[in-house]
Amino acid sequence: MGEIFRTGVDINYNYVMFESEYKNIDFKQRFSGHSVSPVFSFILNFPKIKWMNYFSYAWAELKNEKESKEKTGTNNFSMRTLVFLDFYPFKAFSGFNWISKSPYYEYEGFGKLKMKYGDIGFSGGLGLDMKPYKIGVEFYYDLQDYKISDTKIKGSYMDIRFGNEVEVVKNTFLRAGIKYEYFDQNKELDDDEIKVLSISGGTGLNLIENLRIDITFIYSRRNIQSLSGTNLQGVICARYNFSSL
């Protein structure tokens, strides 16, 4: 049974830095902060097929580096189930997930703006795994119900991403990718869509057994109606995986 059924726990810590800029309205801000996320997994292994289930909680808080009174954060709960098919050198997956997000924005002296999201999403992907190279494409689509103060809104989100990874030396990986995102913030309104194109690159290091360090840089350009802006983000992630329980 131990070969078929496995459970485990991942602990993820992230240090996040990002800078946003909208030149046509002379707007620029820079935030940095931390996030912590425990992830519980339940996996069934069959020949050529894996059924993977994840339950996670995520806490994050970021502060404005120039204005210490301003901060933002979130508390998220999520569940994800995925079916993986492995027919060397091809891999494929399809999945479903549910996410409950509680982001907030706070400015000292002006109170806290709280939001509540409930997302139901679907995903799928196809990849090619021929060591030391990996390449793949994924898509994701979800329906969003969210609440800002006492206002309820329905929206949707989708993304398509393409990425590759190569193991340059043992336990050291280089990655690059591109992602397109489309948000329809409110299905009852026109011209409120957000479109984002992101390019990312980074490295992964397997330092010791079960401990991985990932460093990622992301440059993105977003369009919101007539506004066009850029984001530059850096993330350092430490992930520790406990062996099967």
Secondary structure, 3 states (H helix, E strand, C coil): CCCCEEEEEEEEEEEEEEEEEEHHHCEEEEEEEEEEEEEEEEEEEECCEEEEEEEEEEEEEEEECCCCCEEEEEEEEEEEEEEEEEECCEEEEEEEEEEEECCEEEECCCEEEEEEEEEEEEEEEEEEEECCEEEEEEEEEEEEEEEECCEEEEEEEEEEEEEEEEEEECCEEEEEEEEEEEEECCCCCCCCEEEEEEEEEEEEEEEECCEEEEEEEEEEEEEECCEEEEEEEEEEEEEEEECCC
